[in-house]
Amino acid sequence: MAAAMAALQGAMSTLSVHGLRGSSLFGAKLQQQQQQPPAIHESQQLPGTAVAVLKKWKRKECKPNGLPVRQKLHIKVGDSVKVIAGDDKGKVSEVVQIYYHNGKVLLKNVNLQTKHVKGKAEGESGQIIQIEAPIHGSNVMLYSKTNKVASRVGHKILEDGRKVRYLLKTGEIVETDLAKPAAAAKKSNESES
Protein backbone atom coordinates (compact mmCIF):
# COMPACT_ATOMS: atom_id res chain seq x y z
CA MET A 1 0.00 0.00 0.00
CA ALA A 2 2.81 2.41 0.93
CA ALA A 3 4.72 1.55 -2.24
CA ALA A 4 1.67 2.26 -4.40
CA MET A 5 1.17 5.62 -2.67
CA ALA A 6 4.82 6.57 -3.20
CA ALA A 7 4.58 5.64 -6.90
CA LEU A 8 1.44 7.76 -7.29
CA GLN A 9 3.09 10.76 -5.64
CA GLY A 10 6.12 10.36 -7.90
CA ALA A 11 3.92 10.30 -10.99
CA MET A 12 2.07 13.41 -9.84
CA SER A 13 5.30 15.32 -9.25
CA THR A 14 6.62 14.41 -12.71
CA LEU A 15 3.37 15.68 -14.29
CA SER A 16 3.74 19.02 -12.57
CA VAL A 17 7.43 19.24 -13.56
CA HIS A 18 6.77 18.58 -17.27
CA GLY A 19 4.80 21.79 -17.90
CA LEU A 20 1.22 20.84 -17.01
CA ARG A 21 1.22 23.32 -14.18
CA GLY A 22 -0.02 26.60 -15.64
CA SER A 23 -2.14 25.71 -18.65
CA SER A 24 -3.99 22.55 -17.69
CA LEU A 25 -6.77 22.27 -15.15
CA PHE A 26 -5.10 19.25 -13.53
CA GLY A 27 -1.89 21.17 -12.94
CA ALA A 28 -3.79 24.14 -11.47
CA LYS A 29 -5.59 21.89 -9.00
CA LEU A 30 -2.27 20.37 -8.03
CA GLN A 31 -0.87 23.83 -7.28
CA GLN A 32 -3.85 24.81 -5.16
CA GLN A 33 -3.55 21.71 -3.02
CA GLN A 34 0.13 22.37 -2.37
CA GLN A 35 -0.46 25.95 -1.17
CA GLN A 36 -1.92 26.12 2.32
CA PRO A 37 -3.24 29.34 3.79
CA PRO A 38 -1.22 30.65 6.73
CA ALA A 39 -2.63 29.90 10.18
CA ILE A 40 -2.30 33.54 11.22
CA HIS A 41 -2.72 36.55 8.95
CA GLU A 42 -0.23 39.35 9.40
CA SER A 43 -3.07 41.91 9.42
CA GLN A 44 -4.64 40.27 12.50
CA GLN A 45 -1.43 40.27 14.52
CA LEU A 46 -0.51 43.44 16.40
CA PRO A 47 3.15 44.40 16.74
CA GLY A 48 4.67 43.05 19.93
CA THR A 49 2.12 40.26 20.37
CA ALA A 50 2.24 36.63 19.38
CA VAL A 51 -0.79 34.44 18.70
CA ALA A 52 -0.77 30.73 19.54
CA VAL A 53 -1.70 28.50 16.60
CA LEU A 54 -4.88 26.84 17.81
CA LYS A 55 -8.31 26.24 16.43
CA LYS A 56 -9.98 29.49 15.41
CA TRP A 57 -12.46 29.42 18.31
CA LYS A 58 -9.77 28.56 20.89
CA ARG A 59 -7.25 31.21 19.80
CA LYS A 60 -6.13 33.67 22.48
CA GLU A 61 -3.90 36.67 22.13
CA CYS A 62 -0.54 36.06 23.77
CA LYS A 63 2.38 38.23 24.79
CA PRO A 64 5.82 37.57 23.27
CA ASN A 65 6.69 35.45 26.33
CA GLY A 66 3.74 33.14 25.59
CA LEU A 67 1.47 34.21 28.46
CA PRO A 68 -2.09 35.25 27.62
CA VAL A 69 -2.90 38.95 27.40
CA ARG A 70 -4.52 40.26 30.58
CA GLN A 71 -8.15 41.36 30.12
CA LYS A 72 -9.18 44.73 31.53
CA LEU A 73 -12.16 44.61 33.87
CA HIS A 74 -14.24 47.33 35.53
CA ILE A 75 -14.46 45.50 38.87
CA LYS A 76 -12.04 44.44 41.61
CA VAL A 77 -12.01 41.82 44.35
CA GLY A 78 -14.34 42.82 47.17
CA ASP A 79 -16.72 44.89 45.00
CA SER A 80 -20.44 44.55 45.49
CA VAL A 81 -21.97 43.65 42.11
CA LYS A 82 -25.35 42.78 40.58
CA VAL A 83 -25.70 40.01 37.99
CA ILE A 84 -27.38 41.45 34.86
CA ALA A 85 -27.47 38.36 32.61
CA GLY A 86 -27.75 34.61 32.91
CA ASP A 87 -29.57 32.19 35.21
CA ASP A 88 -28.79 34.22 38.35
CA LYS A 89 -29.93 37.55 36.88
CA GLY A 90 -30.84 40.05 39.61
CA LYS A 91 -28.71 38.54 42.39
CA VAL A 92 -26.44 40.85 44.38
CA SER A 93 -23.11 39.39 45.47
CA GLU A 94 -19.48 40.10 46.26
CA VAL A 95 -16.49 39.44 43.99
CA VAL A 96 -14.30 36.68 45.44
CA GLN A 97 -11.74 36.16 42.67
CA ILE A 98 -10.93 37.55 39.21
CA TYR A 99 -9.50 35.51 36.32
CA TYR A 100 -7.77 38.09 34.12
CA HIS A 101 -6.69 35.65 31.39
CA ASN A 102 -10.29 35.04 30.26
CA GLY A 103 -12.18 37.98 31.79
CA LYS A 104 -14.26 35.94 34.23
CA VAL A 105 -15.13 36.61 37.86
CA LEU A 106 -16.06 34.35 40.78
CA LEU A 107 -18.96 35.59 42.90
CA LYS A 108 -20.11 34.43 46.33
CA ASN A 109 -23.17 32.10 46.06
CA VAL A 110 -23.75 32.81 42.34
CA ASN A 111 -23.67 30.29 39.46
CA LEU A 112 -23.68 27.30 41.80
CA GLN A 113 -22.97 24.00 40.09
CA THR A 114 -23.32 20.46 41.42
CA LYS A 115 -20.16 18.38 41.67
CA HIS A 116 -20.01 14.68 42.52
CA VAL A 117 -16.92 13.97 44.62
CA LYS A 118 -15.51 10.47 45.09
CA GLY A 119 -14.57 9.25 48.57
CA LYS A 120 -10.84 9.68 49.17
CA ALA A 121 -10.18 7.00 51.76
CA GLU A 122 -11.22 3.37 51.54
CA GLY A 123 -14.72 2.86 52.85
CA GLU A 124 -15.49 6.60 52.73
CA SER A 125 -18.65 7.45 50.79
CA GLY A 126 -18.75 10.09 48.09
CA GLN A 127 -20.52 13.42 48.33
CA ILE A 128 -22.55 15.75 46.18
CA ILE A 129 -21.37 19.31 46.75
CA GLN A 130 -22.21 22.68 45.21
CA ILE A 131 -19.37 24.90 44.00
CA GLU A 132 -19.33 28.44 42.64
CA ALA A 133 -18.35 28.67 38.98
CA PRO A 134 -17.03 31.85 37.37
CA ILE A 135 -19.16 34.02 35.08
CA HIS A 136 -18.02 36.57 32.48
CA GLY A 137 -17.21 40.04 33.75
CA SER A 138 -19.56 41.66 31.23
CA ASN A 139 -22.52 40.00 32.98
CA VAL A 140 -22.08 41.99 36.21
CA MET A 141 -22.45 45.67 37.17
CA LEU A 142 -21.21 47.53 40.21
CA TYR A 143 -23.94 47.86 42.84
CA SER A 144 -24.56 50.55 45.43
CA LYS A 145 -25.88 48.99 48.67
CA THR A 146 -26.92 52.36 50.10
CA ASN A 147 -29.02 53.46 47.09
CA LYS A 148 -29.96 49.91 45.96
CA VAL A 149 -29.05 50.61 42.32
CA ALA A 150 -26.66 49.07 39.77
CA SER A 151 -24.51 51.48 37.80
CA ARG A 152 -21.69 51.75 35.33
CA VAL A 153 -18.31 52.80 36.63
CA GLY A 154 -16.39 56.02 35.98
CA HIS A 155 -12.92 57.25 36.94
CA LYS A 156 -11.93 60.63 38.38
CA ILE A 157 -9.00 62.23 40.18
CA LEU A 158 -9.67 63.72 43.60
CA GLU A 159 -8.13 66.93 45.02
CA ASP A 160 -5.49 64.92 46.89
CA GLY A 161 -4.32 63.35 43.59
CA ARG A 162 -5.84 59.89 44.02
CA LYS A 163 -7.51 58.27 41.02
CA VAL A 164 -10.74 56.61 42.19
CA ARG A 165 -13.66 54.74 40.69
CA TYR A 166 -17.18 56.03 41.17
CA LEU A 167 -20.73 55.02 40.22
CA LEU A 168 -22.05 57.15 37.36
CA LYS A 169 -25.70 57.08 38.53
CA THR A 170 -25.13 58.09 42.14
CA GLY A 171 -21.66 59.66 42.17
CA GLU A 172 -20.72 57.37 45.08
CA ILE A 173 -16.98 56.61 45.29
CA VAL A 174 -16.15 52.88 45.23
CA GLU A 175 -13.29 52.02 47.58
CA THR A 176 -12.59 48.34 47.96
CA ASP A 177 -8.82 48.36 48.34
CA LEU A 178 -8.30 49.63 51.88
CA ALA A 179 -4.50 49.44 51.65
CA LYS A 180 -4.20 52.19 49.02
CA PRO A 181 -5.92 54.99 51.00
CA ALA A 182 -3.83 54.11 54.06
CA ALA A 183 -0.66 54.18 51.96
CA ALA A 184 -1.66 57.53 50.43
CA ALA A 185 -2.33 58.98 53.91
CA LYS A 186 1.03 57.68 55.11
CA LYS A 187 2.82 59.36 52.18
CA SER A 188 1.05 62.66 52.83
CA ASN A 189 2.03 62.50 56.54
CA GLU A 190 5.68 61.87 55.60
CA SER A 191 5.72 64.79 53.15
CA GLU A 192 4.26 67.19 55.78
CA SER A 193 6.95 66.38 58.38
N, C-alpha and C positions, 0 to 999 in steps of 0.2 A: 504494500500500500504506500509506504514512504517512498519507495523507488519510483512508483508511477507518478506521485505528486511532484517529485524532483524533476522528472522528465518533462512533465507538463509545464512547470515553471521555466525550465530551460527553453522550451519551445516558444513560450510567450515572450521571453526576453529577446530571443533572436528575431521574432516578428517585429518587435518595437525597434530593434537596432537597424533592420533592413529598410527603413523608410516608410513604414506604414503608420507612423506616429501622427503626422499633421493632417494628411489628406483623408485617410480612411476613418470611418466611424469606429471601427474596432480599436484602432490605435488611440483615438481620442478617449474612448472609455477606459482604456488601459491607463492613460495619463491621469484621468480624474481619480481613479482608484488609488494611484500611488501618492497623490497629494492629499494630505490630511490637514484639516483646518487647525490652527493653533488652539491650545486649550485656553489661553488667556489672550485677549486682544490688548494691544498696547494702549488703545484709547481708553480702556476701562481701568487701567492701572495708573495710580497717582504716583508722582515722583517720591521716592523715599519709602514706599510701601511695597510689600511683596504679597502675592496672593497664592495660597496653597492650591494645588491642583487637585480638586475634589469634584464630585458631582455638582452640577450647577446649583441645585437647591441646598447643598451642604456647604457651599463656599463661604468662607469668612475672610474679611480683610485681616491681614497680618502685618506686623511691623517687620523691619529687616531682620530682627533677631528671632523671628518665627512665632512670637507671642501674639495672641489676638489683640486687635485694637480695642481700647477701652471705650465703652459706650458712655455718653454723657446722659445723666439723669437729673431730674428736677427735685429729687427727694434724697434724704439722708437717713441713716439709721437713727431710730428714735422718733421720727416724724409721725404725727397722727394723720392718717390718710383715709379716704373713702373710696371704696371700689366702685367704679363707674361702668364696668362691663364684665360680662361673664355670669356664671352660676351664682356667685356671691354678691351680685350687684346690690349696692345700698348699704353694705356692711361697713362699719367704721372700725379701724384696727390700727395697730402700731407696727412700724417697719422693724423687723428683727435682723435681717441680713440683706445685703445687696450683692448681686452677681453682675459685675461690670462687663464681663466678656460677652454676655448675651442680653444684657439689658433687663434682667428679671429681678424681682424683689420677693422676699419671703415675709409674709405677714402673720401676725399672731392670730390663730384660730380662723384662718381664711384658706379656702381651697384645700379642705381636709380630704385626704385619700386613704382608703383602707389598704393595709399591708398585712399579709399573712407571714408571720415569723415562725421559723422552725425552732424547736427546742434545742438548746445548745448542749446540755449535758444528757447523758443516757438516762432514760426514764422520765425526763422533763417533757411536759406537753407543750405544744406550740401555742401561739397567741395570735389574736387578730387585733392589731393596733391601728390607730388613726394618726397619720403624720401630715404636717403642713407641706404643701408643694408650692414652689414659686409661681408667680404670675408675672406677666409682662408689665414693665413700668408705665407703659402708656395707658394701662387700664386702671390706674389709681390717680387721685387728685389730693392735694393737701387739704386738710380739714381743720377748721377752727372749732374747738370744743366750746369756747365761750359764746360764739354767735351761732353755732350749729349750722354752718354753711361750708360747702366745698368750694375751693377757688383755685385759680391758676396762680403761679408764683412769679414774682418780679424780683429784681435786684436793685438796691440803691446803696449809696454811700452816706453814712451818718456824719454828723459834725466832727466826731472824734476820729474819723478816717477809716472806720470799720465798714467793710462791705457786708451787707446783710440781705437775707431773703425776706420777702414780705408777701402777704396775701393781697392780690389785686382788688378783690371785692371789699375787704374790710380795712385794709391798710395795716393789719396786725403784723408785727415783726415775728418771724419764726426763728426761735433760737433753740436748737437741739443740742449743739455741741457746747457743753458748759465749760470746757477747758479753754476755748478760745477767748471768751470774754475775761476770764480770770487772768490769762496770759497778757491780754491787752491792758488790763488794769495794772498789772505788775510792771509792765514796760513804762506806762505813764507815771507811776510812782517813782521809778528809777530815774526817769528823765527830769522830774521835778526836784529831786534831791541832789 
